[in-house]
Amino acid sequence: MSAPPLLDVRQLSKRFGGVVATDRIDLQVRAGEVHALIGPNGAGKTSLVSQLGGQLAPDAGHIVLAGEDITRLSAHQRARRGLARSFQITRLFRSFTVLEHLALALQAADGSSLRAWRAVAAERELFERARALLPTLGLEDQADAATDRLSHGQRRALEVGMAVATRPRLVLLDEPMAGMGPDESLRMEQMIQRLREQTTLLLIEHDVDAVFRLADRVSVLVSGQIIASGTPDVVRRDAQVIGAYLGQE
């Protein structure tokens, strides 16, 4: 018998007036995999990931993480259960360094209170743990750089790193390659490959070529519904997917 999915979404629905954002969505993500969610603009991807992350309440359906129904939990409570999310728009402190951001994320994961910064800086072990994250993020040479001096791709990598620093069961990666050129996209793709060794990833991304290289399984969302789910090869050959989405590329 196969193990139950880490994330089990059943019949998740959300309406905004007469607009159906998510329409009875079923989605299962297995522990240890990279599961990609793709679809055209307006398909409902942001609405779905916001419901998973706790930023948007569904009208109906259930979200189960590691056997626990988290449908009515707040985003903060979900984070405590092991669900982390990176956002499309970076949310960083401009004057803080890369290492300080990672230390803050680790401190939050430990349940420490966010006291004055000087007290945090005194915790050498905390910063050693933060420094150990840098190779995975490709930021070894940027530890002491303020975030306003980083490139767009480096800031995105740092934000993902802050999510991973909380030691989550599952990370929702919301379009991590958005706004990147080819070189930065490649570095992000390489970073995701390293992250897959540490946690389970649900990847929401428009770069279909990168998705098919990275994902163990792919689900395709069109008009609020999952129209196909399977391995990249299966999804790539699906006639309905070709007609509704891939044929537009």
JOVENGI-V252808 format. One line per field, one symbol per residue. psi: psi as a letter, one per 20 degrees, with the letter a starting at -180 (. if undefined). A space follows every 10 residues. Layout:
# JOVENGI-V252808
psi: ???
This chain:
# JOVENGI-V252808
psi: pqqqqgpopp kpqpqncipo gpnlpppppq pjropqorrr pjhjghhghh hgijippqhr rqopplipoj hjqrgghhhh ikpqpqrhpq nrohiqrghh ghhgghgghi jqqnaqhhhg hinghghghg hihghhikkh jjgjpqhiiq rghhgggggg hhghhjlqhp poonmhjpjq rgghgghggh ghhhhiihrq poooqhnhgg ghhhqhqpqp ppljqoiqpa qggghhiphh gghhfhii.
